[in-house]
Amino acid sequence: MSAPLAGITVVALEQAVAAPFATRQLSDLGATVLKVERPGDGDFARHYDTKVGGQSAFFVWANRGKQSIALDLKDPDDTALFRRLIGGADVFVQNLSHAAALRAGISADQLRATWPGLIACDISGYGGGGPRTDDKAYDLAIQAEAGAMALTGSAEEMSKVGFSVADISAAMYALTSILAALHRRSVTGEGASIEVSMLEALAEWTAAPTYAAAHTGVVPTRAGHRHAMIAPYGLFRLVDGRQVLIAVQSDPEWVAMATHVLGDASLGTDPRFASNPERIANVDELEACISDVLASLPVDEVVDRLKRGRVAYAWVRGAQDLWDHEQLRARDRFMAVQTPTGDAEVYVPPFNISDSPMPGSTIPALGEHDPGLIELLQNRSAEAATPDP
């Protein structure tokens, strides 16, 4: 079978993470993604580091399978080529600032005034309208603005989330919006203007604690390795020094843990711990009870008890440990890619759609596909001029 998005052409004027990660996934699903970059430097994410096959880890992650075309959009001829590319595309994605996109005439609404069938997606930090519209917005800035930092860390000190959560949240809403718009167009023929704000995307992801605070007036406290609203749900140290995460989500699960893991069924109905609100109110005492038992047992015995009680647990793994994860390796979740400076191994994307071909496995050099641009546009012109049989 063909890839789900085979035959779909995406033009992207993008850099950094949010837009590139969205369009990389469109490429993974079979779309042809034409990445338009500035001559000379290109996407500035190319230059973050040289850690993966001689290329930036971020660039390799977010740009696999794309074609790179270098165009100077201050040059009238290159701008004309750029607009011809857009005119032949199904989807256009850009993550310039709101004001820069308007000046360039490439906001979603501006483009659809010319090409109403286009699906055009604008990704920005704050969205159009409002006092912060034109402010610069990078991942950590949005983590701060959207409450993620205030929710992360210990009671004494807040922390950033350890990966690009604001960029990724915006990318995922862009991806799902584009897929939904493609489906609607296949039914009705309509194009779509899509606007994704990084602030709004991450605010949605931090909504549950925000709702709780807004409706009670009580600001959530940072809980470090604990869950702020569910207990027991956090890290416990074992006799060999390793840390295990144990997660109990319901009162019956707590009864099972008390019975099978702690070996004391009476703790399951103890008034201090019988319901989640009581467990949260007495979390220090609760965790002390659990820690005392776990620290007295061999690790294999702890694991056996957790499995016997069907209690969710997980090992705390660093980046290298994750790369060697026995489940990922057993399921063969890795693939080789070719970069302009060397080969590298990366994850297979997690879509897992039956009978779909593997995604593209090359990381484009800047302007690598420039020589085929004129031929591409000529072929499109010829196709447009050919009458339907």
N, C-alpha and C positions, 0 to 999 in steps of 0.2 A: 504494500500500500504506500501511497505518497505521504509525505509529511502533512500534518494538519493545515499548515499555512503555505503550502507549496503554491507558487503563482502570485503570492502577495509581495509587493515591493514597498519597502519602507525607506524613506529618506530621513536622515537624522542629522541635525546640526546640534552637536552635543559635546559635553566634556564632563570630567570628574566622574560621578557615580550614578546619580539618580536616573537621568535619561539613558546613559549607556547600559545600565543594568536592566532597565525595562526593554530596550531594543535587543539586547543580547538574548533575552528569553524569546522574543519574537523570532530571532534567527534560529534559536534552538528548535523552535516549532516549525521551521521550514521556510520562513520568509527570507527574501533577499533584502539585506540591510545595507544601504549605501551610506556610509559614515562620512560626512563632509567635515573636513578639518582645515585649519589655517595652514598655509604653506610655511615651511620653516620649522615651527615648533609643534604644530598639531595640538591635539588634546593634551592639556597640561598634565593629565594623569599619566601620560607616557613617561614622565620624568620624575615621578615620586621616588623611585628606587630602581635597582636592577636585579632583584632577588629571584626572579623566576625565569629561567632560560635567558638571562641577560636583560629581561624586560621588567617593568613595574608589575608588582603583584596585583595591584588594583586594576591596571590596564588589561592584563591577561584575563583576570576574572570577569571583567565587564565587557570585553570586546571580541570574544571568540566568534569566529565564523562570519565576520563582517567584511565588507569591502571598503577600503579607504580611498577617498577622493579629496585631493587638496585643491581648494578654491579660495581665491582672495575676494571676499565679498565687497571690498572697496573698489574692485576693478569692474567696470561695466560689463565687459565680455564674460567674466567669470560669474557675475551676478545673473546674466542672461542664461548661462548654462545651468546655474543653480535652479532658476525658476522653471526651466524646461524639465529638469529632473523632478521637481515637485509636481509639475503638471502631469507627469506620467506615473506618479506614485499612487498607491492606495492609502498609505499612511505617512504622515509627516510628524516628527517629534522634535522639539527643541527645548533647551533649558537655559536660554539667555535670561537676563533680568527682564522684568516686565517692560521697563522703559526701552531697553535695547531692542527687544522684539518688535515693539511698536514702531520705533524709528526705522528699523530694517524692513518693515511691512510684512513680517512673517508671523504675526500672531495668528492663532487659529481662526478667529473671525475674519481677519483681513484676507487670509488665503482662501477661505471658503466663499468669500465674495466673488472670487474669480473661478474657483473650482468647487462648486457646491457639493459634489460627490466625494470630496476628500475627507478623510478622517484625520484631523489635525489636533495634536496634543501639545499644550503648553505646560511645562513644569517649572515652577518658580518657588522661592522661599515662602512668600507670604500671600501670593495671589493678587489679582488686580483689584484695586480699590482699597481704601483704608489707609491709615497713616504710615504703615510699614511697607507699603507696596514696593517701593524702590530701594529698600535697604538690602545690602548684600546678605546672603544667607548660606552658610556652610553647615555641615552636619552637626558639629558641636554647638553652634549657635542655636539651631533649632532644638537640639536636645535640651538646652537650657530653657528656651522659650516655651516648649511644649510639656514641661513638667517632668521629663525623663530623668534629668539630673537630680531634681528634688526628691525623686522616689528611689534613687539608686545610691548605695553606699551604706555606711554605718549610721547609727544614731548621732554620732559626733561629727561626721564629715560626709558630705555628698560626693558622688563620683559620676563620671560619664559612664554610659553604657560602652562596653569594650569593643563594639563594632559599629559600623555606619548605619545605625538604626533609623535615623531620620531619612537618609538617602534611600535606604531599602524600602521603608514604608511608602515613600512617594513613588518609587519604581513599581511596587506591586499594585498600587491603585492605578497608575498609568497603564500597566499591562492589562489588568482586568477590564478597565474602561475601554481600551482599544479592542480587546477581544469581544466585548459586548457590542461595541459599535460596529465591528465587522459583521457580527451575526445579524444585527438589525439591518445593515445595508444589504446583506444577502437576501433579506425578506422584502424590504421596502424600497431599496435603492437610495436611501437617505445617507448623506455624509454626516459628520458630527464634529463639533468643536468641543474639545475636552480641556478642562483646566484642572491641574493638580497642584495643590499647595503643600509644600513639605510640612508647614505648621499644622494644617488641617489633618494631614495624613497621620502624623505622629500624635496629635491630640486625640484622634480616634483610638489609637493604640494605648493611650494612657487614660482612657475614658472611665474605666471602672473605679479607680481610686478618686478621680476627679468628681464623678457623680456622688460618691459617698461623702466627700468633703462638702460639696455644694448643698447636699440635702440634710447634712447634720451640723455643719459649721465646725467640724473637727478635722483638722489637717492630718492626713496619714503620716505616721512616723516611718522613717527609714528603718528597715529591719535587718540590714546586712545579709547574712546567709539564710535568714529565716524568711518565710512568707509573712507579709504584714497582716493578713486577714484570715489565714488558715493555719491550724496547728494539730499535730506535729507536721511540719513541712520545712525541713532545713537540713543542715549538715551535722553529722555526728562523727567523732573520731574513734577509730577502732584500735585494738591493742597493738597492731603493727604500724600505727601512725597514719595509715590511709584515712581519707574522709569519705563517708558514704552519705548520699542524700536520701532521706526517707520522706515519703509523701503520703499523708493520710487525708483523704478528701471528704470522708463521711463518717458518721457515728458508727455504722456497722464495720467500716474498715478499722476504726479505732478499737472496737471490741476484738477484732481479729488480731490486731497487733498486740494488744494486751495479753491475749490468750496464747498466741503461738510464738511471738517474738520475745515478749517480756516474761512469759511464763507465769503471769498473775492475772487471771480472768477478772478478779475483783476490781482491778484498775479500769476495766471497761465501763463499769457503772459507778465508779467513784464520783461523788458529787462535784469534785474539783475538775473532773475531766470528761464528764458524761456527754457534753455537747460542745460543738466548736466554739461558741462564745465563751464557755467556761474554760476551755483549754487555752484560748487566747488570753483570758484574764489571768490565768495561772501558768503562763508559758514557761517561766523560769523553773518552777517546781516540776512541771511536766518534763521538760528537757533534762533536768537533773535525774529524774527517775529513769529515763531512757538511757542516758549516758552511763549511769552506774551499771546497768545490765550489760550494755554493749561492750564496755571496757573490760568486763570480766570474762568475756567469751572469746574463743578462737575465731578468726575471721571466717573460716569455713562453716562454723556453727552458726554465726550470724546470718550468713547468706542462706544456709539451709532453712533457718527459721523464717526469714523473710519470704522465701519461696513457698514454704509450707502454709504461711498465713496469707499468701497472695497480696503481700504488701509491696507497693511500688518502691523501687530503690534504684539508685544510679551511682556510678563511680564518678568522682570529680576528675576530669581529664584536661590536661593542657593541650596546646595546639598539636604537638608531636604525637601525644597519646591518641588524639582524635584521628590524626592521619593514619595511624596504625590500628584503628578500631577494628576489632574482630568481626563485627557485624557488617561494616562497610566493605571489608576485604572479602568476607565470605560471599557477599552479594555482588562482588566485582563492580563497585561503584566508581571506577576510575577509568580515565581515558588519556591517551597521549595527544598533545597538541604541538604544532610547529610554530615557533616564533621566528622573527627575522634574525635572531641571534642565537637560537638553539632550541632544543626540544624540552618539553616539560610535561609533567603529569598533573591532571586536574580532575575534579569530580565530573562524573556524568550528571547532567541535569536531572532533577528529581521528578520530571513529568510522568515518565513511565506509561506512555500511551501505547497500546498494543500495535504492533506492526509498523511503528514509525521508524524511519531510518535514524542512524546516529547523527548528532548535530555536527556542524562544521568544526574542523579541528585545526584551523590556522588562525594566527593572530596577525592582522595585516600590518605591514610597514606603512609609514606615512606616505600617502599618495600612490600606493602600490597599484591601484586600479585606474589611475589616470589614463593610461594608454587606451583602455577600452571604453572610455567615456563617450567619445564622439561616435564610435560604432554603436554603442548602446542607444544613443539618442537618434541616430539615423535609422536603426532598426525599428524604434518606436514610431518614428515618422512614417516609415514604410507600412507598418502594421495599421496605423491610423488611416492611411490613404487607401488601404485595400478594402473594397466593399465586402460585406458579408455575402456568402454564397446564397 
